[in-house]
Amino acid sequence: MARLRKGIVVGLAVFAGIAVPAVTLGMAAAPTTPTAESTAAIVATEAAAPKPLPQPVSSNATRTYDLDFTLPTAGKSGCLVCHGDPNLAKIGVETTSSIYVEVAQLQDSAHAEDTPCTGCHLDFAYTAPHKQIEGGEDWEAAAKLACKNCHKDAFSAFANGVHSPAGKPGQTASETVAARVAKGKPANVPLCGDCHGGHVIPSMDDTAAMTAQHLTGYDMCGTCHTEAGEGYADYYHGAAYRRGSLDAPSCWDCHGYHEILAVDDRRSPVHTSRLAETCGQAGCHDNVDEQFLEYAKLIHGHDALRDANPVFSLTRNTIGRAIEALRSLL
């Protein structure tokens, strides 16, 4: 049947005057032997074809390279091509600072798996060296605040507290600072990264890290709130905390953490109307009453009240004079 169909096709083709290739007839085509004329024609055709022009070498080749390796999909490995070098440093007019990033610290952090470098370091151009994006934020501040892109609830609470960096709509950063100073507030507020750190943010599942963080109150809060930090010295709280007691409260155990409010704000956990609730929270005190709350005045004011006590002052001064007298005899 196949041969019959092929024969009909060939017959019709011949009738119509159409040349039929040998392969159609089931025969192998005879190899064509190249002649001198055909070879010359091929050479002439290739010579006449336009040749691709050589591409000029870009004077800014590093820019392309930077873009290739700092895209978010490969940000971590790409950035560490440079920042993984222990000798990498930023040389300034007066100071030289290391911009080396230790890989082991990143791997131990809470963001080791799901956050590339470019997830936090947003506001700079991918050039070598990096440049500030025109009209953008300071890139260090942008990185410290990048937490808000993922931790929206925490940032919302933070923005409602006394540490909120937000000014009035349309207000420039310098105007916001001036307004804060005019109200007697610090010029700069702590941002997420100032408290939580950057490359070494521990996971909340890391028990050892959370235990160590509990004892960082003096470094985290006392750096700014020096008077409150130095005054946190009462026997049962501050003194125990200084000795490393894990059941003594850190700053945020009483004052809160993200939505930190002024002491005179009725929503604050250390406002007089809420002290019973705060002192009686799980893991702290039982049977908190008004008499018990009288002691709260001593938590930060212990040293001041002690120094104001005339008996203590007399004793301290007497002992001080005795010590000085002994030193003069030695």
C-alpha positions, 0 to 999 in steps of 0.5 A: 500500500505504501508503495502504491501511494508513493507511486501515485505521488511520483506519477502526479509529480512527473505529470505536472513537470515537477522534479522529484528528489532521489530520496523521495523515490527511496534511493540514496542521493549520490554524493556531490563532488566539489569542483574548483568553481563551486569551491571558489564561489563558497570562498567568495561568499564567506569573504563578502559576509559582514564580520562582527565588530570587536566589542570595546572594553568598558572603562567601568567593567567593575560596575557590571561585575558588581551588579552580577554578584550583588543581586538579592538572589546571590547577595550573601555569597556575592558581597562576601567576595570582597567583605569576606576578606579580613584585610578589607578596610575603609580608609577615611580622612582621619580614621580607618575602619574594618568593613570585614564581615565574619562568615561564621557570625552570619551563619550563627545568626537568626537570618543565616538562611533567608536574608541576603545582605541586600535584604538589609543594606538597601540605600547604596549604589552597586558600584565599586566603591559603593556610593550613596544613592542621590537623595536617599537615606544614609545607608547605615541608618537604612540598614538599621531600619531595614528590620521594618520590612519583615518585622512589621508588628515590632516596628509598628510598636517601636514607632509608637514609643519614645524612640520613634524616629518619625518626624512630622509629614514633610519634615526633613531629618535635620528638622526632626533632630532640631525639633527633638532637641528643642523638646529636650529629647536626645538628637538621635534615637536608637534604631533597630540595629542599635539595640539588636545588632546587625550581623550577629542577631541571635535566634530566639530559639538559641537559649544560650544567646538569649541568656547572654542577651538578658545581661546586656541591659547596661550596654544596650540601654545604659549607654544612653540612659546613663543616670538610670543605668548607674542608679539601677543598684538596689539590693534585690534588682540592680545589685543582683543584676550586676552580679549576673543573676538571671532572675533579676530583671533587665531593663526591658522586663519592666519598661517594655521593649519595642513600645517603650513609653515615658514613665508618666504615660499611663500606658507605660508598664512602669506608670504608678497605675500599672506597677502592681501588674508589672511587679506581679508578672509571671516569674516576679513577685506575689501578693503585690500591694500598695505597701510593697510598691513603696519599694519601687522608689528604691529600684533606681533611686537607692543610691540617691536616697542613701546619700541623702540619709544624714546617718549614712553621710556622717558614717561615710564621711567619718570612715573617709577621714579615718582612711585618709589619716591612715594613708598619711601615716603609711 
